[in-house]
Amino acid sequence: MQPFASQFHALTGNHPFPWQQALYERLISDRPDNIPESCRLPTGMGKTSVIAIWMIAREHAPQRVPRRLVYVVNRRTVVDQTTVEVEKYRSHLAKAGLTINPAVSTLRGQFADNREWSRDPSRPAIICGTVDMIGSRLLFGGYGLGFRAKPLHAGFLGQDCLLVHDEAHLEPAFQQLIVRIQQEQQQSGELLPFRVMELTATSRGDADAFTLSAADDAHPDIAKRLDAVKQVRLHPLADPKKLAETLAEYALAHRESGRKVVVFARSVATVLDVAGILSKQKLPVVTLTGTMRGFERDQLVTHEVFRRFLPGASTDSGVASGDVSESRPTAYLVCTSAGEVGVNLSADHLVCDLTPFESMAQRLGRVNRFGEHADTIVDVVHPTEWDFDDAYDRACERTFRLLESLNGNASPRQLGQLDATLRQAAFSPEPQLVPATASLFDVWALTSIRQPIAGRPVLEPFLHGVRPEWEPPETRFAWRTEVDRLDDAMLEAHPPEELLELFPLRPRELLREPTDRAMNHLKKLAKRHPLARAWVLAENGTITLKSLPELADSANKASLEGSTVLMPPSVGGLNAQGMLDGSSDEPVMDVADEPDRLRCDWDLANLTPEQTARIANMRLLRSIPLTDSATVDLDADAVDRFWHWWAIPTEGSRTSHAPVTLAVHTADVERNAVQMLESLSISAELKTAVQLAARFHDLGKRRHVFQRVLGNPRYPAVCLAKSGERVRSPLQELYRHEFGSLVDLQQEAEFQRLSPEMQALVQHLVAAHHGRGRPHWEADEAFDPSISTEQAAELARQTPVRFARLQRQFGRWGLAYLESILRAADWAASDSPSETFQESGAAS
């Protein structure tokens, strides 16, 4: 067995710091707190390497280290950078002598989830995502997920999992939530409760933290980073209206340096004003704000100026500190808080306004991160008067006093030596935290109820807290072709809610804007396009259609707060920087299509080779007949006048391209389940229950009504499980084969020999393997042609009672986890059958 140090070096390319060695030794130890609740590490210490440490620890102590690691951070760009780093680790596994080979997936929307992590519960996995993407899935919500996939994601994220929350002090609501889930799981006796570890340089909590040791302090590379020069200069500003001008003035003081200068400002307006002043000087400038559309923000990583701030960029100064680059002009990055968190960038100088301590600490962490310069200057512009009745202003004033006390030295070591109580007092006031209760966990777990129900609140306040009073309400915007293209008659047949479930909004499509400012932009757009309409998506998922003048009416402002507006691309409203701009009349590019999904108007009978390749692994979700008015922008050679919506199948909708018999499919599912169960840490009794559920889950497919819907002309001589690419019968599939399987299950001898508790579990797993039965059946689905209406009603009545009892027995996430083992086995069998049925009757 290779020692940790050599394996760590092989994975990361770096020799481990003492804290990294110590964390590994703790993870593999027998102590009950082998996973620390909190790791407090200064910026620049390589916190992402926690993932590499987990990989090595999982290899050597799988019984003590959870099977999946979920890495959560509240900035999308950081998620992408982390994923790239993890892929590098994975490419070095053989070199490190590791056999773990984890699945790696990103759950943040812009990169389509590759679903590696959810295909096999027995495979170790690393999942990177934002607070929204991970948090919503943990709460059985799953932004952008259909009801079938929600319990699978909740089960796999909430069991046998280590959740690492990076920069946890910036998301106190989410930290409270995941700790609460951890406590609830322990109290409920969940099967494989998940563990939580916060990563932060400035924790709000009081947990006993894992942190740097004396050995770290003595390490030359760590000492270099801890003592990195950051000369703070404080500049009073009496007139807040001159903030942008003043920030630009201090930034321009470095214009001849050839260095990289980052400018931070709290408001978007200030950022744009500063960038405008610098641009007028013909200097290289790029802006980064949280109000940019995701697509344009993601493109920044390819921007020449932005890339100078990233790791691996060539040094802008000479060998000696202070040398001026004659080959490059000074580069400027002007940001809001979107550039503060975790983004792996390092500037040479910093100019900023004053914000609370945790924000200032993040900003300071973006300059001279690795101690390469001896002349780094930090210019902080601060007000001369404070409103002590305002909580935010009080935090800023306390931060100013702390910065004064540094006497010009803002190195990480000096920041760490500030009094902890004073630091805490200078943090931004916490948002109002909404506690998640056991009853809320219960109602969120009712995933088969798709309509809004009383007592099931939206998830946002539980993930981020109630919006502080100093933060204005926001509205999100996206641009979709369907808003332009589909008229009332077409929307009657294809409701907007259905279309968004098929093609969920993804972060790359969205921007957010304070609602006040958004109203001003909407007024400009409404004046130019009074007949245009938009779709307004409320927080509860309902959609209303409104004209732009209606949206711009001040009386409707409250309805836009917290909502998402889908705009028609033809009206414009987005500038070249990806920001909402009512003055922009240029049609907006719809960026909803991605490698895993596509809307097109191709003639399916005459596809080109390129078109065939593009949709080769996709499923046709919907074909929408288009009216003359809707086809004006189609290709001239479009002949079928249909708009086709394609997507790579998600969990639960994969299928073979050829027919598969029921016997083959059932055997494949059972074999997959047995293989997955072999390495899982659950009892033999539970493994038997899951295996039997796999064997009996599709008994209901033997019904004539199901085979007719499949379009199987050989029934009853041949009973199919999958029809492949055959044209299915136009009959609507109201009959649910899972319900029929429940009926037939009662007659199986192996089922009858189980204990009552295991019988109930097998019944539930069979009922829920396509997402239903959590807790109920829709009235029109609770029938089976082999039994009476009264018998079917009784079977349906038993389902929610059984579901509630099993959740108490196994826990909410534990029950979802057991369901998901069967579902993963089923979907793997659908995706790759061991043999298919040919028309001749021969198998292949």
Summary of the structure (lengths in Angstrom):
residues: 844
radius of gyration: 28.7
end to end distance: 43.9
largest distance: 88.3
contacts: 2811
relative contact order: 0.09
helix: 43%
strand: 15%
